[in-house]
Amino acid sequence: MLGALLVGSVSLPNVALVARFYHPYPDKRISYQRLYIVDWSGGHQRLLSLPGQVCESVMWAGSSRLVYEVSDKKDPGGCRSGRSASA
C-alpha cells in the first residue's frame, strides 16, 4: 500500500504537442495547427494557440515554461512575435 501511495503522489510531466487537423475529402479548406499542453496520459488538454497561428520551434525552458515562435498564416513575411506560456 505504501508503494501505491508513493506512485500516486508523483507528479508526471506535461507534454507539449502541435496537432495538425485536416478536413475530409473533398473539402478544400486548408488544414490548421493547434498547440496543446496535456498531462502524461493525454488528458487535461490546454489549448495555447489562437486560430490562424502556426507555432514552430516548440521547446521547454525549464520544468514549467514553454517557449515557441508564432507566425500568422495571413502574413507570409514570417514570424511576427515570440510567445511564452507557463505550464
C-alpha positions in Angstrom: 0.0 0.0 0.0 2.9 2.4 0.7 4.2 1.9 -2.9 0.7 2.8 -4.2 0.7 6.0 -2.2 4.2 7.0 -3.4 3.3 6.4 -7.0 0.1 8.3 -6.6 1.9 11.4 -5.3 4.5 11.6 -8.0 3.8 14.4 -10.5 4.1 13.2 -14.0 5.5 15.7 -16.6 3.3 17.6 -19.0 3.6 17.1 -22.8 3.5 19.8 -25.4 2.2 18.8 -28.8 1.4 20.5 -32.0 -1.6 18.8 -33.7 -2.5 19.4 -37.4 -6.2 19.0 -38.3 -7.3 18.1 -41.8 -10.8 18.5 -43.3 -12.2 15.4 -45.0 -12.0 15.0 -48.8 -13.4 16.7 -51.0 -13.4 19.7 -48.6 -11.0 22.3 -50.0 -10.3 24.2 -46.7 -6.7 24.4 -45.6 -5.6 22.3 -42.7 -4.7 24.1 -39.4 -2.5 23.6 -36.4 -3.1 23.8 -32.7 -0.6 23.8 -29.8 -1.7 22.0 -26.7 -0.2 21.1 -23.3 -1.6 17.8 -21.9 -0.7 15.6 -19.0 1.2 12.4 -19.4 -2.0 10.4 -20.0 -3.2 12.8 -22.7 -6.0 14.3 -20.5 -6.4 17.8 -19.2 -5.8 19.4 -22.6 -5.0 23.1 -22.5 -5.1 25.0 -25.9 -2.4 27.6 -26.2 -2.5 28.8 -29.9 -5.1 31.0 -31.4 -6.9 30.4 -34.8 -4.6 31.2 -37.7 -1.4 30.9 -35.8 1.4 28.5 -36.7 3.5 27.5 -33.7 7.1 26.5 -34.5 10.3 25.8 -32.6 8.3 24.5 -29.5 10.6 23.7 -26.6 10.6 23.6 -22.8 12.6 26.2 -21.0 12.9 24.7 -17.6 10.4 22.4 -16.0 7.3 24.6 -16.3 7.8 27.1 -19.0 7.1 26.5 -22.7 8.7 28.8 -25.4 7.6 28.8 -29.1 7.5 31.0 -32.2 4.2 32.2 -33.5 3.6 33.1 -37.2 0.5 34.2 -38.8 -0.7 32.4 -42.0 -2.0 35.6 -43.3 1.4 37.2 -43.1 3.8 35.4 -45.4 6.7 37.5 -44.1 7.3 35.1 -41.3 7.1 35.2 -37.5 5.5 38.3 -36.1 6.2 37.7 -32.4 7.5 35.4 -29.8 5.4 34.0 -27.1 5.8 32.0 -23.9 3.4 30.3 -21.6 3.7 28.7 -18.2 2.5 25.2 -18.0 
